[in-house]
Amino acid sequence: MANPKLSVLLSAYNAEKYIRKAVESILNQTFTDFELLIADDRSTDTTRSVIDSFSGDSRVRILHNEVNQGKTATINRLFQQSLGEYITIHDADDMSLENRFAKQMNMLYSNSDLIMCGCSFMSFSDGGFGAEGIMDDDYGRIQKHILTESQFHGPTMIFKKAVIEDQLNGELLRPFFEDYNEDCDLAMRLIEHGRCVNSREVLYNYRIRPDSLSKTITPRKKSLYPLLVQFHHQRTVEGADSLQRGNIDEANKILENILRKNYSDESKIFRESAQFLMYYDLKREAIKSAWRAVFVSPLKWINWGTLQYCVRKYLVS
């Protein structure tokens, strides 16, 4: 039997509330030439048994971890076992629309120079649907703007496996970015080796979980994207970045300098958190974060302005 065109990689940890719908959204795709490699990362809930209930589907390959390894290590292990020509990394609490694979794979088939294709997405939570993330489909604009902010939503990316193996020396997700910006790092490296675009069509539903979303805003995590840009410049000028040269100390030193430059104002991270949470329509959480900014630096008028904005948006909603 021929290898599948697409390998879907899915790592799950304590996702019992969401994993069934995530897997079903993959198995119900109109595009059927794929394999699903899925691993429970030693969950403490019933995630593993839910996954095992899909073992009868011939497209599903179950490769559980016997010890907790984290998402990055788990996805990298699944990648080594994958057979597809193309790869995508699906999140355990999200859902793909049933025609997502068909539409993105058609774009890749129809454009032989494309090495990666993402898509737009809709955010949602238990309270209903929120904001749309409409992604750019113009390669030139993407190349320009990726140096200031992410141009791809990680779980929507479908990319050629051969590019990872040949141009990126087999490095998929890099442990330095464990569980944050590892997809941005991958996109930044991919776009250096060929044309990468998005479908502007919304084909993916991205679950917003206030408990986890608010935890993503820390000075270190917010400083990782500027670090990615510096790594990009290193690869462009020197041929390799600090991590590719195995110089972790240098990478940490660059990160420390970014932190020192960007977060001398301790309240800034809470303002940014409030703005981030407002984008996803999490107004109560945004107000709490804005209050923390005021508490840390009550004499900064920008903090009071952020709080006023969040409260006003909450009252008129």
PyMOL commands that set and color helices and strands:
alter all, ss='L'
color gray80, all
select helices_A, chain A and resi 19-27+47-52+71-81+100-110+139-145+154-156+161-166+175-177+182-191+210-216+219-222+224-238+248-262+268-279+283-296+301-316
alter helices_A, ss='H'
color red, helices_A
select strands_A, chain A and resi 6-12+34-40+60-62+86-90+95-96+114-125+128-133+158-160+195-207
alter strands_A, ss='S'
color yellow, strands_A
deselect
rebuild
show_as cartoon
